[in-house]
């Protein structure tokens, strides 16, 4: 079976490439930490430094906030202060419902399809090497 042989060779190449990629990522993370240690942001979330050779280095130190919304609303209840909570309503395509129209109501699907753009994303290939005994 020629395809098995070819796939085994490609699987080995993919495994090697993934290992190389992981090593490069680890080296990048170390260098990024070294660069970031030399560029303080003084409480700001980002800072840009322009080097004498024209390179620009941007260090970003984003901050994540997670809030107990019911707790904040309860805390603010009865005060004259506005609560620091924003309300949002979002709309998104229900893909299963959209595809249901394709199978069950093609005439309606044809109308809906004019408003939906479909494009393929990057193909993913997973690889699990055999366990070493």
C-alpha positions in Angstrom: 0.0 0.0 0.0 1.9 3.0 -1.3 -0.2 5.6 0.4 0.5 4.1 3.9 4.2 4.4 3.2 3.9 8.0 2.0 1.6 8.9 5.0 4.1 7.4 7.5 6.9 9.5 6.0 4.7 12.6 6.1 3.6 11.8 9.6 7.3 11.7 10.7 8.0 15.0 9.0 4.9 16.6 10.6 6.0 15.3 14.0 9.5 16.8 13.5 8.1 20.1 12.3 5.8 20.3 15.4 8.7 19.6 17.7 10.8 22.3 15.9 7.9 24.7 16.2 7.5 24.0 20.0 11.3 24.6 20.5 11.1 27.9 18.5 8.1 29.0 20.6 9.9 28.3 23.8 13.0 30.2 22.7 10.7 33.1 21.6 9.0 33.2 25.0 12.4 33.4 26.8 13.6 36.3 24.5 10.2 38.1 24.9 10.6 38.0 28.6 14.1 39.4 28.4 13.0 42.2 26.2 9.9 43.0 28.4 12.1 43.1 31.5 14.1 46.0 29.9 11.0 48.0 29.0 8.9 49.0 32.0 5.4 50.2 31.2 4.9 52.2 34.5 1.4 51.1 35.0 0.4 51.6 31.4 -0.7 48.6 29.5 1.7 49.1 26.6 4.8 51.0 25.7 6.6 51.5 22.3 10.3 51.9 22.1 12.1 53.0 18.9 15.6 51.8 18.6 18.5 53.7 16.8 18.3 51.2 13.9 14.6 52.0 13.3 13.2 48.9 15.0 10.1 49.5 17.1 9.4 47.3 20.0 6.0 47.3 21.6 5.5 45.7 25.0 1.9 45.0 26.0 0.9 44.1 29.5 -2.9 43.7 29.1 -5.0 43.4 32.2 -8.0 41.0 32.5 -10.9 41.9 34.7 -13.4 39.2 35.8 -16.4 40.5 37.8 -19.1 39.0 40.0 -21.9 40.9 38.2 -24.7 39.9 40.5 -22.5 40.8 43.5 -21.8 44.3 42.0 -25.4 44.9 41.2 -26.4 43.9 44.7 -23.6 46.1 46.2 -24.8 49.1 44.2 -28.5 48.6 45.0 -29.9 51.5 47.0 -27.1 53.9 46.2 -27.3 56.9 44.0 -24.2 55.8 42.1 -24.5 54.2 38.6 -23.2 50.6 38.6 -20.1 49.9 36.4 -21.9 47.2 34.5 -22.7 47.4 30.8 -25.5 45.5 29.2 -25.1 44.0 25.7 -27.3 42.2 23.3 -25.6 40.3 20.5 -26.9 38.5 17.5 -25.1 35.7 15.6 -26.0 33.2 13.0 -27.4 29.9 14.3 -25.5 27.7 11.9 -27.5 24.6 12.7 -30.7 26.5 12.0 -29.3 28.0 8.8 -28.3 24.5 7.6 -31.7 23.1 8.5 -33.2 25.5 6.0 -30.8 24.1 3.3 -32.1 20.6 3.9 -35.8 21.2 4.8 -36.8 24.5 3.1 -34.5 25.1 0.1 -36.6 28.0 -1.3 -36.1 29.9 2.0 -32.5 28.9 2.2 -31.9 30.4 -1.2 -33.2 33.7 0.1 -31.2 33.5 3.3 -28.0 32.5 1.5 -27.8 35.9 -0.1 -27.0 37.3 3.4 -24.4 34.7 4.5 -20.8 34.4 3.4 -19.3 31.0 3.9 -15.6 30.4 3.5 -13.4 27.5 4.5 -10.9 27.9 7.4 -7.4 26.5 7.7 -7.3 22.8 7.5 -6.2 21.1 10.6 -4.2 17.9 10.8 -3.9 16.1 14.1 -1.1 13.6 14.8 -0.7 11.2 17.7 2.5 9.2 17.5 2.4 5.5 18.5 3.1 4.8 22.1 6.6 3.6 22.8 6.6 0.2 24.6 
